Amino acid sequence: MPTSKRYRTSHLTVPDLDAPGAEAELQKAATELGITVVDLEGILKLGQTMREIIEERGLTPPQVVAATVNLLGDTIAECVDPSQQIDVISDLHQQLLAHAGIRPN
């Protein structure tokens, strides 16, 4: 698994890679994230590939969640410094809430 040089918090909405004018929005999003456009495109393409595999295999939502949690757990355990793991997990929780549009009470 690749190792992360740093961890950064964010929640952004970016356009479809093939949409007109996507380059400018991708550049803006990459800058806000502190990563390159190439890295951002890689992230977006990975997500798209995962969606395609999920659809092709007819995976159920519980199967998708289980596979995703497994991958996230492995990534955090193998690639994040143990002293930062709880912060990464806490931030992931906040990102999931924001992405789902859930506001904690």
Buried (B, 14 or more C-beta within 10 A) or exposed (E): EEEBEEBEEEEEEBBEEEEEEBEEBBEEBBEEBEBEBEEBBEBBEEEEEBEEEBEEEEBEEEEBEEBEEEEEEEBBEEBBEEEBBEEBEEBEEEEEEEEEEEEEE
